[in-house]
Amino acid sequence: MEIGIDSFAAAYDETSRSVSPSDRLRDLIEQIEHADQVGLDVFGIGEHHRKEYLDSAPVVILAAAAARTTRIRLTSAVTVLSAADPVRVFQSFATLDLLSRGRAEMVVGRGSSIEAFPLFGFRLDDYDALFAEKLGLLLEIRDNERVHWSGRYRPALTGQGIYPRPMQNPLPIWLGVGGTPESFARAGTLGLPLMVAIIGGDTRRFRRLVDLYWEAGERAGHPRDRLKVGMHSLGYVAATTQEAADDFYPGYARALTDVGKERGWPPVTRAGFDAQRGTDGALLIGNAEEVAEKIVRHSEALGGISRVTFQMNAASLPQAKLLRAIELLGTRVAPAVREALASASNQGLGGLG
């Protein structure tokens, strides 16, 4: 199983919203470099177009990280494809792939925030149609150097070459999904790896949706080894469970309260947070042993996952704590998870990633 980190490049820390943006991005590159050094598998950068975040151009951040790393895979988390030009998206990530010597990926999605649509002149009424058309074009570009294509939302392509071509063939493209059944089925039908965002509730409730993905992939004739499931969750690791919870909660509560005001969510409480840290809750927060055990339980609950990515900066933690958490993930959590999964496989309990 691959274990990594996703970041939204928050423009603030736990005490202030006026931190130097340049310093924040410098810290983020340091985090990616440290993740590479401690053996984590992947680092993802989100995409937002609002004041609170510095990730409106994630591929630029990833390219800077490519020059400072040697083995970690570099991905978006997610690319808001509905509001982007698939030609430019492919060109940007193909260039990143060349710079990183074959370590680029992208996770594409419709986006959970809407600010990109008016910013780039798209209508929210076209939310689903935009994504379906642009995903189709992106995959066409990935598979063909010269593209013949026409659609509603972009001028036609009449055999133009799309360059550069990436080192990897094919360039990995994951489909990022929330809780919409049609999105799970679409990923399976297209034979794309699936990245499921699970940020709250009981992880087991996603099993029926993951099963839709496997079933759609099988019906479309895709081999099982081409299909894989990843999970993106809020998480944080510290020396003790109490330390992890106490570190993470204040920033988590503040961030979720701000988002909740926009989306009509109930107020965040410490009791609700602690419940989400429980056996079946989505939050991956605790000491290294507890978090490793919970990842294995999540994998079992979902029928086997291939990748887990932690979103830690929702809590606005200081750099020293984030670097320590990254180190614990790479040196303690990842080895424990892999040992547990290998033991389960040897005992005939396959399907755990």
C-alpha positions in Angstrom: 0.0 0.0 0.0 1.2 3.5 -0.8 1.0 6.1 1.9 1.3 9.9 1.3 0.2 13.4 2.1 -2.1 15.9 0.4 -1.9 19.6 1.1 -4.1 22.6 0.2 -1.2 25.0 0.8 -3.1 26.9 3.5 -2.1 30.6 3.6 -2.3 30.8 7.4 -1.1 29.0 10.5 -2.7 28.2 13.9 -2.2 31.7 15.2 -2.5 34.1 12.3 -3.9 34.6 8.8 -1.2 37.1 7.8 1.8 34.7 7.4 4.0 35.5 4.4 2.8 33.6 1.4 6.4 33.2 0.3 7.3 31.6 3.6 4.3 29.3 3.5 5.3 28.0 0.1 8.9 27.6 1.2 7.6 25.5 4.1 5.5 23.4 1.8 8.4 22.5 -0.4 10.3 21.5 2.7 7.5 19.2 3.7 7.5 17.5 0.3 11.3 17.1 0.5 11.0 15.6 4.0 8.3 13.2 2.9 10.6 12.1 0.1 13.5 11.6 2.6 11.5 9.5 5.0 10.2 7.2 2.3 6.6 8.3 1.8 5.2 7.3 -1.6 3.2 10.3 -2.9 2.5 14.0 -2.2 -0.5 15.8 -3.6 -1.3 19.5 -4.0 -4.9 20.6 -4.1 -6.4 23.4 -6.3 -8.4 26.3 -4.9 -9.0 29.9 -6.1 -9.6 31.7 -2.9 -7.7 33.8 -0.4 -7.2 31.1 2.2 -5.1 28.9 0.0 -2.0 29.3 -2.2 -2.6 26.3 -4.5 -4.3 27.9 -7.5 -1.4 26.7 -9.7 -0.5 23.3 -8.1 1.7 22.1 -11.0 4.0 25.0 -10.4 4.4 23.9 -6.7 4.9 20.3 -7.8 7.6 21.3 -10.3 9.5 23.1 -7.6 9.3 20.0 -5.5 10.5 17.8 -8.4 13.8 19.6 -8.3 14.2 18.9 -4.6 13.1 15.2 -4.5 14.2 12.0 -6.1 11.6 9.2 -5.6 8.3 10.5 -4.2 5.4 10.6 -6.7 3.9 14.1 -7.3 0.2 14.6 -8.0 -2.7 17.0 -7.9 -5.3 16.6 -5.3 -7.5 17.4 -7.2 -7.2 19.2 -10.6 -10.5 21.0 -11.1 -10.9 19.7 -14.6 -14.4 21.2 -15.2 -12.9 24.7 -15.2 -9.7 23.9 -17.0 -8.6 23.3 -20.6 -7.6 19.6 -20.9 -4.9 20.4 -23.4 -3.1 22.7 -21.0 -3.7 20.4 -18.1 -2.1 17.5 -20.0 0.8 19.7 -21.3 1.5 20.9 -17.7 1.6 17.5 -16.2 3.5 16.0 -19.1 6.2 18.7 -18.5 6.1 17.8 -14.7 6.6 14.2 -15.6 9.7 15.0 -17.7 11.1 17.3 -15.0 10.5 14.6 -12.3 11.8 11.7 -14.5 8.5 9.9 -14.5 7.0 10.7 -11.1 4.0 12.8 -12.1 0.3 11.9 -11.7 -3.0 13.8 -11.5 -6.2 13.3 -9.7 -9.0 15.0 -11.6 -12.4 15.9 -10.2 -15.2 18.3 -10.4 -14.1 20.2 -7.3 -15.9 20.6 -4.1 -15.8 24.4 -4.3 -17.4 26.5 -6.9 -15.2 29.6 -7.2 -13.3 28.4 -10.3 -16.5 28.3 -12.4 -17.3 32.1 -12.5 -13.6 32.9 -12.4 -13.0 31.2 -15.7 -16.3 32.0 -17.2 -18.2 28.7 -16.8 -21.8 28.1 -15.7 -22.5 26.1 -12.7 -25.6 24.7 -14.5 -23.1 22.9 -16.8 -21.2 21.3 -13.8 -21.7 17.7 -14.8 -21.6 18.1 -18.6 -18.4 20.1 -18.4 -16.6 17.4 -16.4 -17.7 14.5 -18.5 -16.7 16.2 -21.8 -13.3 17.4 -20.5 -12.5 14.1 -18.9 -13.1 12.4 -22.2 -10.9 14.9 -24.0 -8.1 14.5 -21.5 -8.1 10.7 -21.9 -8.1 11.1 -25.7 -5.0 13.4 -25.4 -3.3 10.9 -23.1 -3.8 8.1 -25.6 -3.1 9.9 -28.8 -0.3 12.3 -29.9 -2.6 13.8 -32.5 -6.2 14.3 -31.6 -9.4 14.5 -33.6 -12.2 15.7 -31.3 -15.2 18.0 -31.1 -17.4 19.0 -28.2 -19.6 21.8 -26.7 -17.3 23.7 -24.5 -14.0 23.9 -26.4 -13.0 24.5 -30.0 -12.5 21.3 -32.0 -9.2 19.6 -32.5 -8.6 18.5 -36.0 -5.4 16.4 -35.7 -3.1 18.8 -33.9 -0.2 17.3 -32.0 -0.3 17.8 -28.2 3.2 18.2 -26.8 5.3 17.4 -24.9 4.6 13.8 -24.4 5.3 12.5 -20.8 7.9 9.9 -19.8 5.3 7.6 -18.4 3.0 5.9 -21.0 0.3 6.2 -20.0 0.5 9.2 -17.6 -1.4 8.1 -14.5 -4.8 9.8 -14.1 -7.0 9.1 -11.1 -10.6 10.1 -10.7 -11.3 11.9 -7.4 -14.8 11.4 -6.0 -16.9 12.2 -3.0 -20.2 10.4 -2.5 -21.9 10.4 -5.9 -22.7 6.9 -7.1 -22.4 8.0 -10.8 -18.8 9.1 -10.2 -17.8 5.7 -8.8 -19.4 4.0 -11.7 -17.8 6.3 -14.2 -14.3 5.6 -12.9 -14.9 1.9 -13.2 -16.3 2.1 -16.7 -13.3 4.2 -17.8 -10.8 1.9 -16.1 -9.4 4.7 -14.0 -8.0 4.4 -10.5 -10.3 5.8 -7.9 -9.4 8.3 -5.1 -12.2 8.6 -2.6 -12.4 11.6 -0.3 -13.6 10.4 3.1 -13.5 13.3 5.5 -16.3 12.4 7.9 -18.8 9.7 9.0 -18.3 6.0 9.1 -15.9 4.7 6.5 -17.9 1.5 6.0 -20.7 3.5 4.3 -18.5 3.9 1.3 -18.2 0.1 0.7 -21.4 -0.1 -1.5 -20.0 2.8 -3.7 -16.6 1.1 -4.0 -18.4 -2.1 -5.0 -20.2 -0.1 -7.8 -16.7 0.9 -9.0 -15.5 -2.7 -9.2 -18.7 -3.9 -10.8 -18.6 -1.1 -13.5 -15.0 -1.9 -14.2 -15.7 -5.6 -14.6 -18.7 -5.0 -16.9 -16.5 -2.7 -19.1 -13.9 -5.5 -19.4 -11.1 -3.9 -17.4 -8.7 -6.3 -15.7 -8.8 -6.2 -12.0 -5.1 -5.2 -11.7 -5.8 -2.0 -13.7 -8.5 -0.9 -11.1 -7.4 0.3 -7.7 -8.9 2.4 -4.9 -7.2 5.1 -2.8 -8.6 7.0 0.2 -8.0 10.6 1.1 -8.7 11.5 4.7 -8.0 14.1 7.4 -5.2 12.7 9.5 -2.3 13.5 11.8 0.2 11.5 13.8 2.0 12.5 17.1 3.9 10.7 19.8 0.8 10.1 21.8 -2.9 9.9 21.1 -3.7 12.8 23.4 -1.1 15.0 21.8 -2.3 14.2 18.3 -5.9 15.0 19.3 -5.1 18.2 21.2 -2.8 19.4 18.4 -5.2 18.8 15.6 -8.6 19.8 17.1 -8.4 23.6 17.4 -7.4 24.3 13.7 -9.7 21.5 12.5 -12.7 23.0 14.4 -11.9 26.5 13.0 -11.5 25.3 9.4 -14.6 23.0 9.5 -16.7 25.8 11.1 -15.7 28.2 8.3 -16.6 25.7 5.6 -19.8 24.7 7.5 -21.1 28.3 7.4 -21.0 28.1 3.6 -22.5 24.6 3.3 -25.0 24.5 6.1 -23.1 22.0 8.2 -23.8 21.7 12.0 -21.2 23.3 14.4 -18.1 21.3 15.1 -17.8 19.9 18.7 -15.0 18.2 20.5 -17.3 15.3 21.2 -18.0 14.9 17.5 -14.3 15.1 16.7 -13.4 12.5 19.3 -16.1 10.2 17.9 -14.6 10.5 14.4 -11.3 9.4 15.8 -13.0 6.2 17.0 -12.8 2.7 15.5 -14.9 3.3 12.4 -14.7 7.1 12.1 -13.0 8.7 9.2 -10.3 10.7 11.0 -6.8 9.1 11.0 -5.6 10.8 14.2 -3.5 9.3 16.9 -0.2 7.7 17.7 1.6 5.7 15.0 0.4 2.3 16.1 -3.3 3.4 16.3 -3.2 5.1 12.9 -1.6 2.1 11.3 -4.2 -0.2 12.7 -7.0 2.1 11.6 -5.7 2.2 8.0 -5.8 -1.6 7.9 -9.4 -1.5 9.2 -10.3 1.0 6.6 -8.8 -1.1 3.9 -10.8 -4.1 5.1 -14.0 -2.1 5.3 -13.6 -0.9 1.7 -12.6 -4.2 0.2 -8.9 -3.4 -0.3 -7.2 0.0 -0.9 -3.9 0.7 -2.7 -3.2 4.2 -1.4 -4.0 6.4 1.6 -3.2 10.1 1.7 -3.3 12.3 4.8 -4.7 15.8 4.7 -3.0 17.4 7.7 -2.8 21.1 7.1 -6.6 21.6 7.7 -5.5 22.0 11.3 -3.1 24.9 10.5 -0.2 23.2 12.5 3.2 24.8 12.8 6.0 23.6 10.6 7.9 21.7 13.2 4.8 19.6 14.1 4.0 18.9 10.5 7.6 17.7 9.8 7.5 15.5 12.8 4.2 14.0 11.7 5.6 13.4 8.3 8.6 11.6 9.8 6.3 9.4 11.9 4.2 8.5 8.8 7.3 7.5 6.9 9.2 5.7 9.6 6.5 4.2 11.8 3.1 4.1 10.2 4.0 3.0 6.7 6.2 0.1 7.8 3.5 -1.1 10.3 0.8 -1.0 7.7 2.8 -2.9 5.2 3.8 -5.5 7.7 0.2 -6.0 8.8 -1.0 -6.4 5.2 1.8 -8.8 4.3 0.9 -10.9 7.3 -2.8 -10.9 6.3 -1.9 -11.9 2.8 0.3 -14.7 4.0 -2.6 -16.0 6.0 -4.8 -16.1 2.9 -6.7 -12.8 3.7 -5.8 -11.1 0.5 -7.5 -8.0 -1.0 -6.1 -5.5 1.5 -4.2 -3.4 -0.9 
